[in-house]
């Protein structure tokens, strides 16, 4: 029996963007006692590099990520810091 973490589920949903690099850091422990933490939602830092972002403005990149993670955004993710870029040429 496997026990998927929120970060594991995030990776599964973000796979649709075909990331070259994907790093997820769970900072939830730094927010203990915070209202969002009390509700069960975690705080995450996401760094993603994907060709899908080429020619796409920063705000649109963030929207793509939020759309991919939509099933987790209302329950498992309370706060998400995003760094989204394209691979170097």
C-alpha positions, -999 to 999 in steps of 0.1 A, spaced: 0 0 0 14 34 -10 9 67 8 9 96 -17 18 129 -3 4 162 -16 37 168 -33 34 134 -50 -1 143 -62 12 178 -74 39 160 -94 12 138 -110 -10 167 -120 20 188 -132 32 160 -154 7 173 -180 30 203 -185 59 179 -193 84 196 -169 121 193 -176 128 201 -139 103 201 -111 110 209 -75 84 210 -47 93 221 -12 67 217 16 71 247 39 39 238 59 58 233 92 69 269 91 32 280 91 20 259 120 -9 277 138 -17 297 106 -54 296 97 -48 279 64 -27 252 81 -54 246 106 -77 238 77 -53 212 64 -40 231 35 -2 232 31 23 258 20 45 249 -10 73 264 -31 72 252 -67 100 256 -92 92 243 -126 110 244 -160 90 234 -190 90 240 -228 52 245 -225 60 280 -210 80 292 -240 65 325 -253 39 325 -225 39 355 -201 45 349 -164 9 354 -154 -3 329 -180 23 304 -167 9 307 -132 -26 302 -145 -15 270 -163 0 257 -131 -31 266 -111 -53 250 -137 -32 218 -135 -34 218 -97 -71 228 -95 -82 196 -78 -58 203 -49 -61 240 -46 -91 242 -24 -82 214 0 -46 203 1 -28 235 -10 -33 267 9 -4 287 -4 18 282 -35 49 302 -44 58 296 -81 89 300 -101 81 290 -137 106 292 -166 116 277 -199 147 255 -205 178 274 -215 185 273 -252 
